[in-house]
Amino acid sequence: MIIENFLSFNPNGLYCKYGDFYLDPVQPVVNAVISHAHADHAIPGNTSIYCTEATHAFMKLRYGKNAGREFNIAAYHAPFNIGGVTIFFISAGHMLGSAQVVMEYEGVRYLYTGDYKVQPDATCEPIEWVNADVLITESTFADPEILHPDPVAEIEKINDIKSNILLGAYGLGKSQRLINMINEYAPQKKILVHHRIMPINAVYEKMGIKLGKHQIYSRKLMKEQDEFVYIVPPFTFDSYIRAVGVKRLFASGWKNLQVNQQDTLFISDHVDWNDILLAVKQIKPAQIWTLHGKGTHLKKYFGDDIFVKILN
């Protein structure tokens, strides 16, 4: 029987009282199961952290000695137990090391997706599917009006831009995906990378992910009109608001982050409406619990066929 309060929110985040652990807590806790290394899911200061090897590497890079007291590294499909709940990770396809968290308790399987995507991405493990009684899904773009375009078609747009490009992107996950895609689909472009992104790239390379040609940014190079693409994190991108002689683009699934009406780059690392429907078809849950967005559209769509609960 599904336990309706198996997961609930408190000030520390999403909590499982039956195993006494948190999923991607927002405040430091004793037992933290971390789905992936983005800062809104992986905070420093937890006592005992359960995560994948790549997530551990990125957290150590970002937080150093404050990353957490004890790391318990788990490979995909390798079960472990916290407080009587059996847990294992499967790939989420969101970024390198990202995991969906499968939790089994009293004969019921609960699947927490974290952030996930279904499109191919050469810089991370592809998404995996398992059957579960309860699907706990992020719903950032859970709206029938939001359908992400083909990411390859989006990146190919830059082939038509002959000036240098200032390309804003989140440093972890997105930047590495862009480097790889530009090398494959716009190979004449020369990629420059902000110095704060380079150590992250080094972790990818160490873990066997070949990103393709790129080099650290230099002002001298960028002064040349030689079809450079300079990938920068958001804080740097905002500081270049008055930049001249370059085309400014921001790679994101969010409309409000597109900075030019004539040139957009909609490349998202999250599921859209159709992707969530695909996930439901693959997972075959009896219930859907939604997080990080609006679950109202899913509740209306499934009606009496599948029970949908909005956790936040």
C-alpha positions in Angstrom: 0.0 0.0 0.0 1.3 3.5 -0.9 2.1 5.6 2.1 0.6 9.0 1.4 3.1 10.8 3.6 6.2 8.8 2.6 7.7 12.1 1.6 6.8 15.6 3.0 8.3 19.0 3.1 9.7 20.7 6.2 12.1 23.7 6.6 15.1 21.5 5.7 13.5 20.2 2.5 11.9 17.0 1.2 12.0 14.5 4.0 11.4 10.7 4.3 10.5 10.1 8.0 10.4 6.3 7.4 14.1 6.3 6.6 15.1 9.5 8.4 16.7 11.1 5.3 16.3 14.1 3.0 16.3 14.2 -0.8 18.3 17.2 -2.0 17.9 19.1 1.3 17.9 22.9 1.3 19.5 23.1 4.8 22.3 20.9 6.2 21.0 17.7 7.6 22.3 14.4 9.0 21.4 12.1 6.1 21.2 13.7 2.6 20.6 11.8 -0.6 21.8 14.1 -3.4 20.5 13.6 -7.0 23.0 15.8 -8.7 25.6 18.5 -8.2 23.7 21.7 -9.2 23.8 24.1 -6.3 20.0 24.1 -5.9 20.1 20.4 -5.2 23.5 19.9 -3.6 24.3 22.2 -0.7 27.4 22.0 1.5 27.5 21.0 5.2 25.5 17.8 5.4 26.8 15.1 7.7 26.3 11.9 5.7 25.9 12.3 1.9 24.8 9.6 -0.5 25.5 10.3 -4.2 27.2 9.2 -7.3 31.0 9.4 -7.9 30.6 12.4 -10.3 28.3 14.3 -7.9 30.9 13.8 -5.2 33.7 15.1 -7.5 31.7 18.3 -8.4 30.7 19.0 -4.8 34.4 18.6 -3.6 35.4 21.0 -6.4 32.8 23.6 -5.6 32.8 23.4 -1.7 36.2 21.9 -0.8 36.4 20.8 2.8 32.9 22.2 3.5 31.3 19.8 1.0 30.2 17.4 3.8 31.5 15.2 6.6 31.1 11.8 5.1 30.4 10.7 1.5 28.9 7.4 0.6 29.5 6.9 -3.1 27.0 4.6 -4.9 27.2 3.4 -8.5 24.0 3.2 -10.5 21.9 0.1 -9.6 24.0 -0.6 -6.4 21.5 -0.8 -3.5 22.1 0.7 -0.1 19.9 1.1 3.0 19.0 4.1 5.1 16.8 3.5 8.1 15.1 0.5 6.6 14.5 2.0 3.2 16.3 0.3 0.3 17.6 2.8 -2.2 19.4 2.7 -5.5 20.3 5.2 -8.2 19.5 5.1 -11.9 20.6 7.7 -14.4 18.6 10.9 -14.9 20.2 12.1 -18.1 20.3 15.6 -16.7 24.1 16.1 -16.3 27.1 13.9 -15.6 26.4 11.8 -12.5 22.8 12.9 -12.2 20.6 10.3 -10.6 17.0 9.3 -10.1 16.5 7.9 -6.6 14.6 4.6 -6.4 13.2 4.0 -2.9 11.6 0.7 -1.8 9.7 0.4 1.5 7.2 -2.2 2.6 6.8 -3.6 -0.9 6.1 -0.2 -2.6 8.5 1.5 -5.0 8.9 5.3 -5.0 10.9 7.0 -7.8 12.3 10.5 -7.2 13.5 11.9 -10.5 15.5 14.9 -9.4 16.0 16.9 -12.6 16.0 14.8 -15.7 15.9 15.0 -19.5 15.3 12.5 -22.2 17.2 14.0 -25.2 20.6 12.5 -26.1 23.6 14.1 -24.5 27.1 12.9 -25.1 28.4 14.5 -21.9 26.3 12.4 -19.5 24.8 9.0 -19.0 21.5 8.5 -20.9 18.2 8.4 -18.9 17.0 5.1 -17.6 13.5 3.9 -16.9 12.1 1.6 -14.2 8.6 0.8 -13.1 7.4 2.4 -9.9 4.2 2.7 -7.9 4.8 6.4 -7.3 6.5 8.8 -9.6 7.9 11.9 -7.9 8.6 14.2 -10.8 10.0 17.7 -11.2 7.4 19.8 -13.0 9.4 22.9 -14.0 8.0 22.9 -17.5 4.9 20.7 -16.9 2.6 22.8 -19.2 1.1 21.7 -22.5 2.1 25.1 -23.9 5.8 24.4 -23.3 7.5 22.1 -25.8 11.2 22.3 -26.1 12.6 22.5 -29.7 15.2 20.1 -31.0 18.5 21.0 -29.3 20.5 20.1 -32.5 18.4 22.5 -34.6 18.9 25.2 -32.0 22.7 24.9 -31.8 22.9 24.8 -35.6 21.5 28.4 -35.6 24.9 29.7 -34.6 26.2 28.6 -38.0 24.4 31.7 -39.5 26.0 34.1 -37.1 29.3 35.2 -38.5 30.3 37.6 -35.7 31.8 36.5 -32.4 29.2 35.2 -29.9 29.0 35.8 -26.2 27.2 32.7 -25.0 25.8 32.6 -21.5 25.3 29.2 -19.9 25.4 27.7 -16.5 28.9 26.5 -15.7 28.2 23.0 -14.6 26.5 20.6 -17.1 25.1 23.1 -19.6 28.5 24.5 -20.7 30.0 21.1 -21.2 27.0 20.0 -23.3 27.4 23.2 -25.4 31.1 22.7 -26.0 30.4 19.2 -27.2 27.5 20.2 -29.4 29.2 23.2 -31.0 32.2 20.9 -31.9 29.8 18.5 -33.6 27.3 20.7 -35.2 29.2 24.0 -35.8 32.7 22.8 -36.1 34.1 25.9 -37.7 33.4 27.9 -34.5 36.3 28.4 -32.1 35.3 27.9 -28.5 36.6 30.1 -25.7 35.7 29.2 -22.1 35.6 31.4 -19.0 38.4 30.5 -16.5 35.9 29.4 -13.9 34.4 26.7 -16.2 37.8 25.1 -17.0 38.2 23.2 -13.7 34.7 21.7 -14.2 35.8 20.7 -17.7 38.8 19.0 -16.2 36.6 16.8 -14.0 34.6 15.7 -17.1 37.8 14.8 -19.0 39.1 12.9 -15.9 35.9 10.9 -15.9 36.3 10.0 -19.5 34.0 12.5 -21.2 35.6 14.1 -24.3 34.2 17.5 -24.7 36.0 18.5 -27.9 38.2 21.4 -28.9 38.1 24.5 -26.6 40.6 26.9 -24.9 40.6 29.3 -22.1 39.4 32.8 -22.9 41.9 35.6 -23.7 40.9 39.2 -24.5 43.4 39.3 -27.4 41.7 36.4 -29.2 38.2 37.8 -28.6 39.2 41.1 -30.3 39.5 39.1 -33.6 36.4 38.6 -35.7 37.1 34.9 -36.3 33.8 33.2 -35.3 34.7 32.8 -31.7 32.1 31.5 -29.2 32.9 32.7 -25.7 31.0 30.6 -23.1 30.5 32.4 -19.9 28.6 31.8 -16.6 25.6 34.0 -15.8 27.4 36.5 -13.5 30.0 37.2 -16.3 27.3 37.3 -19.0 25.4 40.0 -17.1 28.6 42.1 -16.8 28.9 42.2 -20.6 25.5 43.9 -21.1 27.1 46.8 -23.1 29.4 44.6 -25.1 29.8 45.7 -28.7 30.8 43.7 -31.8 29.4 40.4 -30.4 26.1 38.7 -30.6 24.8 38.0 -27.1 22.9 34.7 -26.6 21.9 32.7 -23.5 21.3 29.0 -23.8 18.3 28.1 -21.7 14.8 26.7 -21.8 13.5 29.8 -20.0 12.0 32.5 -22.3 13.0 35.3 -19.9 16.7 34.4 -20.3 16.6 34.8 -24.1 18.2 38.2 -24.8 17.5 38.8 -28.5 14.2 38.7 -30.2 15.9 37.8 -33.5 18.2 35.2 -32.2 17.2 32.7 -29.5 18.9 29.5 -28.2 16.3 27.3 -26.5 18.4 24.5 -25.1 17.0 23.0 -21.9 18.2 20.2 -19.6 14.8 19.7 -18.1 11.8 17.7 -19.3 9.0 19.5 -21.1 5.3 18.5 -21.2 5.7 15.7 -23.7 8.8 14.3 -21.9 6.8 14.0 -18.7 4.1 12.2 -20.5 6.7 9.8 -21.9 8.1 9.3 -18.4 4.6 8.4 -17.1 4.2 5.9 -20.0 7.6 4.3 -19.3 7.3 4.2 -15.4 3.6 3.2 -15.2 2.9 4.7 -11.8 -0.3 4.4 -9.8 0.3 7.9 -8.4 2.2 11.0 -9.5 3.6 13.5 -7.0 4.9 16.8 -8.4 7.7 19.1 -7.3 9.4 22.3 -8.5 6.7 23.8 -10.6 3.0 23.6 -11.2 1.3 20.2 -11.1 -2.1 21.5 -11.9 -1.8 20.7 -15.6 -0.9 17.1 -14.9 -3.7 16.8 -12.4 -6.2 18.0 -15.0 -4.7 15.9 -17.8 -4.8 12.6 -15.9 -8.1 13.2 -14.1 -9.4 10.0 -12.6 -6.9 7.8 -14.5 -3.9 8.5 -12.3 -4.0 10.2 -8.9 -1.8 13.4 -9.0 -0.6 15.0 -5.8 1.1 18.4 -5.7 3.8 18.3 -3.0 4.8 22.0 -3.3 
